[in-house]
Amino acid sequence: MEARMKNPATIIPAAMKPIMELIKAAQSQGLPQELMEMIHLRISQINGCSFCVDAGLKNLRKLGESDERIGLVAAWREAPYYTDAERAALELAEASTRLADRADAVPDDVWNNAADHFDERQLASILLMTAVTNLFNRLNAPIRQVAGSW
């Protein structure tokens, strides 16, 4: 496998610094790193970004996550390995990724469930992590960035 081109953020280096700052900001609100990586992994699975799925899996392993939690994040609704708060965060991240799937992109019940578990700054963190992951997915998938190549 070979990428079609280099990652756009490396071709235009001025783009990488603000992207990395956005990630840093998203991770600064006290949410567990494992949750942030679970969000990254799940969104990347939805978007079919093999590079980001590979990176998310490796990052979660480094953080000591179990194979069950990593492997079953795609089926988090049916798997017993996630807390209610994690489920709320994953549901919000999925809805925020699949904006065109329904008329009300993020229904009140999804939002309210997340808001029951997270304060406003933490919700902002989840949404920023979702947005930056979608950004990376939209850079990597079109160029066919090879998993494990960066």
C-alpha positions in Angstrom: 0.0 0.0 0.0 1.1 3.5 -0.7 -0.4 6.9 0.1 -1.5 9.1 -2.8 0.5 12.0 -1.4 2.0 13.2 1.9 -0.4 14.3 4.6 -1.6 17.8 3.8 -0.7 19.0 7.3 3.0 18.1 6.5 2.9 19.7 3.1 1.6 22.9 4.6 3.5 22.8 7.9 1.8 26.0 9.2 -1.3 23.8 9.5 0.2 21.2 11.9 0.9 23.5 14.8 -2.7 24.8 15.3 -4.0 21.3 14.8 -1.7 20.0 17.6 -2.6 23.0 19.8 -6.3 22.1 19.3 -5.6 18.5 20.4 -3.7 19.8 23.5 -6.6 22.1 24.3 -9.1 19.3 24.0 -7.1 17.1 26.3 -6.7 19.9 28.9 -10.1 19.6 30.7 -9.4 16.7 33.0 -11.1 13.9 31.1 -9.3 10.6 31.2 -6.8 10.1 28.3 -8.3 6.7 27.8 -11.7 8.2 27.1 -10.3 10.7 24.7 -8.5 7.9 22.8 -11.7 5.8 22.8 -13.5 8.7 21.2 -10.7 9.0 18.6 -10.7 5.3 17.9 -14.5 5.1 17.5 -14.8 8.1 15.2 -11.9 6.8 13.1 -13.7 3.5 12.8 -16.9 5.2 11.6 -14.9 7.3 9.1 -12.9 4.3 7.8 -9.5 6.0 8.6 -7.2 3.0 8.9 -4.2 5.2 9.9 -6.2 6.8 12.8 -7.7 3.4 13.9 -4.2 2.0 14.1 -2.9 5.0 16.0 -5.9 4.9 18.4 -5.4 1.2 19.1 -1.7 1.6 19.8 -2.3 4.6 22.0 -4.9 2.7 24.0 -2.6 -0.2 24.5 0.1 2.1 25.7 -2.4 3.5 28.3 -3.0 -0.1 29.5 -6.5 -0.5 28.1 -7.8 -4.1 27.9 -8.2 -5.9 24.6 -11.9 -6.2 25.3 -12.4 -2.4 25.7 -10.3 -1.7 22.7 -11.7 -4.4 20.4 -15.4 -3.8 21.3 -15.5 0.0 21.2 -17.2 -0.5 17.8 -20.0 -2.3 19.7 -20.0 -0.2 22.8 -23.8 -0.2 23.0 -23.9 -4.0 23.4 -20.6 -4.6 25.3 -20.5 -4.5 29.1 -17.0 -2.9 29.3 -18.0 0.8 29.4 -19.3 3.1 32.1 -22.4 5.1 31.7 -20.3 8.2 31.3 -18.1 6.6 28.6 -21.3 5.5 26.8 -22.6 9.0 26.9 -19.4 10.5 25.5 -19.2 7.9 22.7 -22.8 8.5 21.8 -22.3 12.3 21.6 -19.1 11.8 19.6 -20.9 9.5 17.1 -23.8 11.8 16.7 -21.4 14.8 16.2 -19.6 12.8 13.5 -22.7 11.5 11.7 -24.3 14.9 11.3 -26.2 14.1 8.1 -27.7 10.8 9.4 -30.8 12.5 10.9 -32.7 15.8 10.8 -31.7 16.6 14.4 -28.0 15.8 14.2 -27.6 15.6 18.0 -30.9 14.9 19.5 -31.8 16.3 22.9 -31.7 12.9 24.6 -28.1 12.4 23.4 -27.0 15.8 24.5 -28.8 15.7 27.9 -27.4 12.3 28.6 -23.9 13.6 28.0 -24.6 16.7 30.0 -25.7 14.5 32.9 -22.2 13.1 33.1 -20.0 16.0 32.0 -19.7 19.7 32.8 -19.6 22.3 30.1 -15.8 22.4 29.8 -15.7 18.6 29.5 -18.5 18.6 26.9 -16.4 21.2 25.0 -13.4 18.8 25.3 -15.4 15.9 23.9 -16.7 18.0 21.0 -13.2 19.4 20.2 -11.7 15.9 20.3 -14.5 14.7 18.0 -13.8 17.7 15.6 -10.1 17.2 15.4 -10.4 13.5 14.9 -12.8 14.1 12.1 -10.3 16.6 10.6 -7.5 14.0 10.7 -9.8 11.4 9.2 -10.7 13.7 6.4 -7.1 14.4 5.7 -5.9 10.8 5.9 -8.7 8.9 4.2 -8.6 10.7 0.8 -4.9 10.3 0.5 -5.0 6.7 1.7 -2.5 7.4 4.5 -1.1 3.9 5.3 -1.7 2.6 8.8 1.4 2.8 10.9 3.3 4.9 8.4 3.7 8.2 10.2 
